[in-house]
Amino acid sequence: MLRAAILDDYQNVALKLADWSPIAKDVEVKVFNAPIGDDDAVIEALQGFAIVNMMRERTPFNRKVIEGLPELKLLITTGGRNASIDLKACAERGITVCGTGGVGSPTTGIAIGLMLELTRHIGWENARMKAGEPWQVTLGQDVDGMTLGVLGLGKLGQRVAAVAKALGMKVIAWSQNLTPEKAKEAGAEYVSKEELFAKSDVVSIHVVLSDRSRGLVGAKELGLMKKTAYLVNTARAPIVDGAALMAALQSKSIAGAGLDVFEVEPLPLDHPFRKMDNVVITPHLGYVSEQNYRKQYPDVIEDIRAWLDGKPVRELK
């Protein structure tokens, strides 16, 4: 019987949210609920597994890891792409790589939620009340009338823009591929990169991490922002220069940041973000929703069954 590993099932729900019986006679499944560790730890833990199911980029599969797992034959990632997989190394080893579908737009809610927490302090006031503190002490800001700058107006950026408009915000947008016509179709005003950072009350990042977008937001861009403005990042941490962001937050040259993604995940317990009062952090919840998992894990099972039957589906190359 083949062995399959389900990685990084932090909530311990993978076996509950899908029917694994279609592969039960052929595959023995083991669930890993906690992060395994560095490359060497991953290689050691996954010896003997022919099938590995990744949860997005939580555990990278670079060349070193792939070459250290001689029995690996099928690698599945949730989602339709995964930049942390060395597809060339997989191809050289003859490893089949498959993806899954997804549903909804859970990242939209996280992006808007971070923005509302920064401006209205909902969670902070909740914690105060639960702790028996006196009545309200914060003076929040209504986002109605504010300007949201959307960096990347693709499918996700458009959804965030639509919610922002429903909240009464003006939406401006820029990305390397965006045109004034496409921005207008999405109900946003096209501006230059410099204008986006200078005019926005909130900047929300929705570009895909690539060589071109890495470090796209640096000291220059942060320096253009209003002292009263906020940065929200639910995309990928390396899109923003980490040192420049830390400097801007510590000097309070911007009002604050809402972050769902980090350069090291899980975020180390001693990281400064955990103690900064102008930073709202969430543990990379963007794609984590019950509806999304209920689509992805059944697709994982379908990927395994199809591969076992010699007819792989949703291959990534």
C-alpha positions, 0 to 999 in steps of 0.5 A: 500500500502506498503512503500519502502525507497531508502536510500542514493541516493546522486545524486538523480538518482534512480527514473531516472535510472530504470523503477519503474512501475512494483511495482507502484501499490503495493508500495509507494516509498520514496527517501532519498538523504542525509545521515540520521544519527546515528542509532537512527535517522535511526530508527526514519526516517524509521518507517512504511517502509516494504521495504528498499533499501540500497546503499551498506554500506552507512547506516549500518543495525546492530541489533539495527536498525533492531530490531527498525524497527518492520514493516521491511520485505524486506531489499535490498542492492545494490551489492552481499554482504554487511558486514554492515547488521546483517544477523543473526538479520534479519533471527531472525526477518524473514526479507528477505535480497536480493542483486543485480548484478553489471556491469563493474569495476568502482573502477579500474578507481578510483584507477588508477585515484588516482595514476595518480593524486598523480604522475601527479597532473592533478586535482590540475593543472586544479584547478590552471588554472581555478583559473587564476594562472600562467602556470605549476608549478608541476614536475610530475612523469611518472609511466612508470618504477615504481613498483605497489604493489597490495595488494589482486590480486582478480578480481579487483586487477587483473584489476588494475594490467592489467591497470598498466602494460599497463602504463609500470609499473612492478606489484608485489602482495601479499595477505594471499591467493595468490600463486606464480602460481596465481600471475604469471597467472595475470602477476604479481610477487609474493612477501612477504608482507614485500617485497611488501611494501619495493619495491613498488612505489605505493601500491594499496589495493584490499582486502575485509574487514574482521576480518583477513584484519582489520588493515592489513596495520599498522605502520610496513608496512607503515614504510617499504615503501619508502619515495617517495612511495604512498598508494592508498586505494579504498577498505575499510578504516579499512584495514589500521590503521588510526592513523598509516597512519595519522602519516606517512602522517604528518611526510612525511615518505611516499610521500602521499596517495590517498583515496576513503574510510574513517573510517567515511563517509561522511568525516567530514568537519573538518577532517585533510585529507581535508587540507593535500597537500600530500593526494588526496581524493574522496568521495567513488566513487569506485562503483559509475558509471551510468552503475553500477546504471543502473544495480543495481536499475532495480535489486532492482525493480526485487527483490521487485516484486519477493518478492511481488509475493512470490518468492524472488530472489538473497537472502543473508543469 
